Amino acid sequence: MQICGAGSYLPGKPRLSADLDSIHGLDPGTVRHLTGVESRHFCGDQDDQISMGVAAARRAMKEAEVDHTDIDLIISAAAVPYQPIPSTAPLYQRALGIADGTAYAFDINSTCLSFVTALDVCEGLFAGQRYKTALIISSEVASRALPWKTHPGVAGLFGDGAAAVVVRKGGRALTTLTRTYPSAYESCGIGAGGTRFDFHRDEPTFAAHALFDMEGKDLFRVTARYFTGFVDDLIARSGWHRDAIDLVVPHQASPRALSRMIRQCGFAESQVLNISATVGNQVAASIPFGLCQARSHLAAGSNVLLLGTSAGVSFGGVALIL
């Protein structure tokens, strides 16, 4: 499978942590101190999840030199959909002018690892001989449902953005590894919005679970115990050594999480893309957004490791050659 085009999109102007201190009535310097994030982008009146995804997709298609008639598979890879039903991908198909019946469009949600999962699924579908050219779009409005009143150190981590790639059948096979550790399932998520809580029967409980919640200690416990071994196994499967990796593109969870990951996994800081301080945590858009930035300065044939964790809790990674 070959990534033949990539594009990204950021809405509006950077929103500084100092601005968020003022908006939410916090002491100056609070958000930056708690999160390590200096700025991030938020959707305004001019952007939404679909418009961001379409903008990123058009840039990816332009770089890949494909048009709407070439795409036969569209995957929306995001943690939060535009609405619960129908799925989001058909909206991208319509907005991009891809005609009825000429592509299959569906969603994948493995939270922050949705893009990694989408790559894995694409490779499997390509092997079945049914599809040749896929468009993967990760667009996230992560600035919604944040717990500013109770947990500003969590709320201040997130930023909005989108990224998309065009992938074609053929080329080198990916090395993919994913594992799930559900013992920490409750440590990160938004409880309301599915079938767990009924808005009509118990509106207060529904509302209480409508904001994002994260218990950092539980997540740290799982990652500290298992993540280094997971990375070792992924690298071994790829047949690479650490010094053969030109760049690691990790999920930009937070500046501090990235620093800890670099130390624990034995990477050199120069090997790891770290843009979390300027764009924040873009959830599922984080890894493909980073990949877009990396492609601009990496030569063809570079060894790239996509790496991340997600709510649930899952670990995922892909070894690919650009």
N, C-alpha and C positions, 0 to 999 in steps of 0.2 A: 504494500500500500504506500502511496506517495502523497505527501502534502504538497500541493502545487500552487496554493495561494492562501494568504492569510490577511485579515484586516481587523482593526479594532476601532473603538469609539469611546470617547469620554464626553459626558454632557456638561455644558456650561463651564464656568470658571472654577478653579480650585477653591474649596471651602476650607479655610484655615482652622486649626484647632482653637486659636484665640477667638475666632468668630463664634464657635460653638460654645465656648465658655460663657460668652456674653449672652447668647440666645437662651441658654438653659440655666442662667443664674448661678454659674459656678465661679469659684475664685480664679483669677487669671493664671494660666499655666496648668490648670487641672487636667484637661483632656490630654494634652501632650505628655504630661508626667505619667498619667495612668496607662496610656496606650503606646507611646513612642511614635505615634502617627502625627505628622506635621500638617498634612493636607489630604483631601480626598475630593471627589466630585459627586454632586447630588443632582438628580433630575429636577428640572424646573418645569415651567409651563410649556416649554418648547419640545420636551422629550418625554417618552415613556418607554416601557420595556420593548415594545414592538419597533418603534422608530429607531431605537439604538441598535437592536439586532439587525434590522434591515440595512442601516448605514454600514455596519461592520461587514455584513454579508456582501454588499455591493463592492466594497473595497477588496474583499477576498476574491470575488469572482473576476474583478478587473485584473488583479495580479495573476490569477490563474489563466486568464484569457479564455474564459468560458462565458456563455450567456444563458438565459433562462431555458433555452431548449436543450442544453447539455445536462442539466441536473435531473437525476432520477430518484434521488433519496435526500430527504431533508429531516434533520434531527435537531430539535430544540433540547439542548442539554443545560438545564438550569435547576436550581434548588426550589425556586418558587415560580409557579406558572402565572400567566396573565390572568387566568381564572380557573377554577377547579375543573369545569367541563364546558366546552370541549378542550382538547389539548391545544397547546400554543403553536406548534409547528405549522398547521394549516394556515394560520394567519400570516406567517412568513411567506409561505408559498403564494398566497394571494397577493400580498404586498409587492413581491418581487416579479409578478407577472408570469409565474410559472403555471401553465394552463391546467385546467381540470383534467385529472386522469393521467397526467404525464409523469407524476412522481408520487412516491409514498412518503407522507409526512407524519411523524410521531414524536413523542416526548420521551426523554430519559431523565429521571431524577434520582441521582445518588448523591444529593447535596453537593458539597464542594468537589467531589470527584466525578461529577456528571460528564465532563468533557473526556476524562480518561476512559470512562465506561463507554461513551459514544464511539471513541476510536476503536475500542475492542469489538464492539458490536458491528461497526462498519467492516472491519476486516473479516469477520465471520460471514456477513451478508455478501461481501464480494466473493468469497470462496464458493458461495452457492450459485454463482453465475447469473444472478438476477439483476444486479445493479453494477454500474460502472463509475458513476461520478456522484459523490455525496457532498452535501453542504451541512456542516455542523455549526450551529449558532448557540452561543452562551451569552445571554443578556440578563443582567440582574439589577433590580432596583433594591439594593440592600439597605437603603436608608429608611425603609418603612418598618414599622412594628419594632422599633428599638427601645430598650428600657432606660431612657434618659433619666427618669426620676429616681430609679432605684439602683441602676448599675451603669453610670456614665463611663466607667472604664471598659465595659463591654460595648456599649453603644458607639463610642468614639472610634472603634476599630474599623467600621465599615464604610465602603464607598460604592457608588454606582458605576456601571460600565458594561461594555459588551465586546466580544471578540468572536470571530468566525473563521473557519478554514474550509477550503475545498480539498477533498481527498479523492484520489483516483485509484482504481484497481491497478495492480501491478507494482513493480518495484520491490523493495526489501520488506520482509515480514517484520512486524513489530514484536518486541518482547514485552509482554504485559503480565503484571502480577497484582492481584487484589485479595484482600483478606478482611474479614469482619469480626469484631469483638463486641458482641451485643451486651456484655455485662455492664457496659457504661452507656446503654441506650438512652437513659433519662438525663444524661449530663448536658445535652445540648439540643435545643429545638424550639418549635412553636407548637403548642398543644392543640390550639383551636383551629378550625377550618376544615377538618375532616369529619369522621364519624365518631370520634372519641367523645366530644361534648356536643350536646344538642342546644343550640341557641334558643329555641322556643321553649324548652322545658326548664332550662337553667341558665338564663342570660348572664347573671353575675359570674358563674364559674367559667362560662365561655369567654367572657371579657377578661377574666383574670389570667387566662392562658393564651391570650391573643398577641402577647408581646414575646419577642425572642428572649430566651433564657439560656444561660450557659454556666456550668459549674466547672471552672478551670482546674480545680484540684483533681477531679475525677478523670478529666481528659489527660492531664499530665501523668497520672498514675499509669494509665494504659499505654500512652506513647513512650514513657520512660522505660517500661518493662519490655515492650515488643518491637518498637519501631526500628531500632538499630539492626536487629536481626532480620527484619523484613527487608530493609534496604540491602543488607548483605546478600540475601537470597535473590533479590531482583538483579543485582549486579552480576552475581554468579550465573544466573540464567542467561544473561545477555552475552556472556563470554568476555566481558570487559574487565579491566582493572580500574580502580579509582582514578589513576593518573591518565587513563585513556578517555575520560569523560571531559569533553570540551566545556559543557555547561549543564548545570542542574537548574531546571525551571520548577521551583516548588510552588505549592499553594501559598499565597502571601497571607498567612493567618494573622501574623502580627510581627513587628520588628523583633520583639523579644523571643517569640517562638522560633523565628528563623535563626537567630543567633544560637539558640539552644540546639536546634537541629544540626547546624553546621558543626558544632563542637561534638555532639554525640555520635554523629555519623562519620566523622573523620574527613570531611571535605575541607579544602582550602577555601577561604572566603572569596577568592577570585574566581572560583568555579561556580559560584551560586548567584543567580539573579535575585537581587533583593531590592524591590521597588515599593515595599509595603509602606514605607514612611511617606510616600508621595501620592499613592493612589488608594491606600487602605486595603481592607479585605473585601474583594469583589465576589466572594462566594464562588459559584461554579465558573464565573467568567475569569477568575484570578489566574488559573493555569494557562488557558489559551491567550489571555491578554499578555501574560509574560512571554509566551512563545512568540507572539507577534513582535514584541520588542526585541527578542533574541535574534530572530531571523534577519533583522536589519544589519547586524554586524557579525554574523557567523557565516563562514564559507560553506558552500555545498560539500556534503560528505562529513560534516561535523557530527560528533556523537553527543546526543542530547538526552538527558534523563528528566522526564516529567515525574513529579513526586508530590504526594499530598496525603492528607487525612480528611475525614469527613465525619459529620454527625452520624451516630448510629451504633458503634463507631467503626469506620472502615479505614484501611490503608490502601493506597493504590499507586501504581507507577507504570510508566512506559519507557522503554529504551528504544530510541529511534535514531535513524541517520537522516539528516536533512538532505 
